[in-house]
Amino acid sequence: PLEVALMMLVSHESSCANVLKLMDWFNGPEDYIMILERPDPCQDLFQFCDGKGGFLSEGVARHVLVQVLRALHHCQDSGVHRDLKAENLLIRTDTLEVKLIDFGCGDKWKDSPYVKYSTEDFAPPEHFLSGEYLAGPATVW
């Protein structure tokens, strides 16, 4: 499965602390099971922000953003991209450590344009204007 392949790409030995680790996986008759690292206690970044009234202090926002950028840089270096959103970022509520999760809608990084976007609400403007987009600018968007 593509999701497992992408998780394997980002979970290699020199992996990033800000990307959830794939520990193992099993192929079943109709689906597959992934054994993943489990940070605890945690919630997704959307829930975390919502619990803070929709806002983070500048210091917390900076701390979170640095970790998100590390995760994105690692994914790009590993040849993986797509589907970045607050719901796909876990934050440990006790340490504020951030983990990028959910590569089910991800794809392999390529230099040519993509025509499909996983979560339309987060698609870059060029996807709606021309029907295609590039991985790098979409990651920044």
C-alpha positions, 0 to 999 in steps of 0.5 A: 500500500502507498501509505505504508511505502510513504511511512517507510520512506520517512521512518528510516534510521535517520528519521525526524523526531517530528514525524510519527514512526512506523514500527511494523505493518501487516497485510491482511486479506482485505486491508492492512494494519500499521503499528505506529508510535503513540505519543501520549498524552496528545491531541491533534493541533486543530483540537489543541488550538480550539481548546486554547480559544482558537489562538496560540501565544507567539512563543507556542506558535513559534515552537510548533512551527519550527517542528512542523518545518522540520517534519516537512523538510524531512518529508521532502528530503525523503521524497514524500509530500501532501495533505498537511493540515492541523488535523494531521499534526499531533501535539503532546499536551505535556511537552508540546512535541509535534508529530506529523501523521497520516500519509494516507493521502500523501504521494511521492514527491515529483518535479512535474505537476500533480492534478489531484489534491487530497483535501480540497479545503487545503488545496493551493489556488493554482489547483483551482485555477489550472487544475494542477500544482507543484509539490514545493509551492503546495507544501508552503501554501 
